[in-house]
Structures are given as C-alpha cells and as structure tokens.
Amino acid sequence: MTDLSGKVALVTGAAGGIGAATAEVLAGYGAKVVIGDIQAEAAQATAERLGSNVSAVAYDASDVDSITSLVDAVVEQHGGLDILHNNAAITAAAWSRDTTLLDTEIDWYDRTMAVNLRSTFVLSKLAVPHMIRRGGGSIVNMASIAAFSGSPTLIAYGISKAGVAALTKYMAVQYGRNNVRTNCIAPGAVLTEQVLANVPGVEEGVLSTLPWIRGGVGKDMGNVVAFLSSKEGEYINGQVITVDGGSTAGVAAPKVELPAEHGVSA
Ligand SMILES: NC(=O)c1ccc[n+]([C@@H]2O[C@H](COP(=O)([O-])OP(=O)(O)OC[C@H]3O[C@@H](n4cnc5c(N)ncnc54)[C@H](O)[C@@H]3O)[C@@H](O)[C@H]2O)c1
C-alpha cells in the first residue's frame, strides 16, 4: 500500500490542472505538499481546498532567483524535501504562438525552453543536495508524448519535453548511487478543464481512436507520480513512462462482443 507519510513533496505548476490532481493524490497518501505556481491566488485557493497538509508558494519558473526562493521556502517550512515533481509548463498560451519551425518566434522558443526545460534543470539542481542530505529522494519530471514524434504544431513544446526526457536519464545516472531516483512521465491527452474548454471536440477526437474505455484525467498522472515516489517503486530509476491509455500503441480495434455461448474449445 502506497504510503508517503512523513515525506515532503514539491509539485510545481499545481494551481490547477494535472498538477493540482497530483498534489491531491500525494497529500492523500500522507505527504506534506507544497504547490509552486506563478498563479499565486489560484495556487493558494487549491492549497486551501486540499487541506492543511498542502500549502502554496508563488514563483516564476523562468527566473532562477525565484526558483531558488521556492526551494528555500519549502526547506524552511518543512525542514527538507523528499519528492519533487517538475510539472510546470507553458500549455494553453502555447497553442497560438508555438506552431511550426518557420512561424514560431525565437523569443517564444526561448521562453518555452526556460519555463519547461531550464526550470526542470535548475529546480532539480537545487533540490538534489537537499535530498542527498536526507539520505535520498524521488524526482518525477513531466514530459509528454509530444516528445517522441513530430506534429504539425507545438514545435518548441515538443523539443522542450524531449529535453526533459533526456535530462531525466542524466539525473538518474548521476545521483542514483545517492538514493535519489529520477523518472519521468509522458502523458497522452489529459482531459483537464482547460483542455475541454479550449479544444473543441477534443474528447470525441481522443475517444474515437484511444484503445481504452475513457479519456485520461489528472489523477491518472498523480497515481503514477505517487507510485514512482513510493517504497514500492524504488527499483525504477531513469525511466520515461508513457501514461496515455495506449494512444501511442496504436488505434483502437473495435470493442469485442462475445457471443453468449463463447468459451475456450479444447
Ligand atoms: N493536459 C495534457 O493533455 C497534457 C499532456 C501531456 C503533458 N502535459 C503536461 O502536464 C503538465 C501540466 O499540464 P496541464 O495540462 O495541467 O496544464 P496547466 O496549464 O493547467 O498547468 C501548468 C501549470 O504551470 C503553471 N506555470 C506556467 N508557467 C509558469 C511559470 N513561469 N512559473 C510557474 N508556474 C508556471 C501554470 O500556472 C499552470 O498552473 C505540463 O507539464 C504539461 O506539459 C499535459
């Protein structure tokens, strides 16, 4: 049974969406959770909704000093850090600005790299010494299936997530001997409120080909983050785990309808 009691977890980008769901899962397993997000009010409201084991700290993932203050605040509040989930990223704002190689502005590319990739590097760089001092820790980075294949749009996002996946391998190799494990999850489409509200027809589109019985939700990601950070997940290090209901496995075959008399013949 997953037990994270006594653990201190930092989940970035958890004012809402997947991060908030993950913060809720980790707190449900007993961890003390700090939400870090640029949306100060929303992060505070989410922390209050999730209860007394969850608090919020405002920070900007594109700013190294701000990331440093975030880590300092967590350590000051809780005396250390055991679980880091690097989840913050530019999402909706990218949908109109992050398109193709020819049309994406270089400033936007740089901003995407800073928020999605460099922040994961910087925050992990600051967190690892605290974990080593405590005798170990778990870092779970957030990639996307967009890291593994091209698409007609979101070129900077996809590159940033491929970088996050690569960074995961380096961190795993470099600190595994210190009992600091690093893994990464790569979600397929997750039907957050934001995605459902802003991407017309997304649910029908996803479900038309997905080889699973429902679309993904934030908690599906939180459950994997919790497992990877638990005692039960302790032999998993350096992995990029796709959590996508099978969307990258292929297009769903029609549901099988068994005839009433179906059985295995000898
Ligand atoms: N929703 C999906 O279908 C999906 C699929 C694959 C991967 N992901 C990844 O999951 C993670 C969460 O995505 P989501 O769908 O919940 O989107 P979201 O926009 O709800 O979450 C991203 C969070 O990051 C925060 N953030 C953005 N810029 C920041 C900054 N400069 N400093 C601090 N915080 C900042 C936002 O305020 C927001 O709360 C992201 O890393 C995203 O790339 C999402």
The ligand as an ORCA input file, in Angstrom:
! r2SCAN-3c Opt
* xyz 0 1
  N      -3.126     18.216    -20.447
  C      -2.488     17.419    -21.291
  O      -3.097     16.841    -22.217
  C      -1.001     17.149    -21.141
  C      -0.422     16.167    -21.957
  C       0.935     15.898    -21.830
  C       1.696     16.600    -20.906
  N       1.124     17.559    -20.146
  C       1.962     18.255    -19.183
  O       1.377     18.208    -17.900
  C       1.770     19.363    -17.163
  C       0.547     20.039    -16.597
  O      -0.265     20.459    -17.669
  P      -1.803     20.836    -17.535
  O      -2.494     20.248    -18.697
  O      -2.285     20.551    -16.164
  O      -1.771     22.410    -17.822
  P      -1.933     23.674    -16.852
  O      -1.720     24.874    -17.714
  O      -3.196     23.574    -16.069
  O      -0.718     23.517    -15.841
  C       0.506     24.177    -15.993
  C       0.756     24.969    -14.736
  O       2.060     25.547    -14.844
  C       1.980     26.875    -14.354
  N       3.011     27.702    -14.944
  C       3.083     28.132    -16.226
  N       4.129     28.960    -16.378
  C       4.725     29.037    -15.153
  C       5.845     29.759    -14.672
  N       6.559     30.586    -15.460
  N       6.188     29.621    -13.378
  C       5.463     28.808    -12.550
  N       4.381     28.132    -12.955
  C       4.024     28.241    -14.248
  C       0.596     27.360    -14.744
  O       0.191     28.477    -13.961
  C      -0.250     26.116    -14.540
  O      -0.814     26.072    -13.244
  C       2.586     20.226    -18.115
  O       3.968     19.960    -17.925
  C       2.139     19.730    -19.467
  O       3.107     19.965    -20.464
  C      -0.215     17.851    -20.238
*
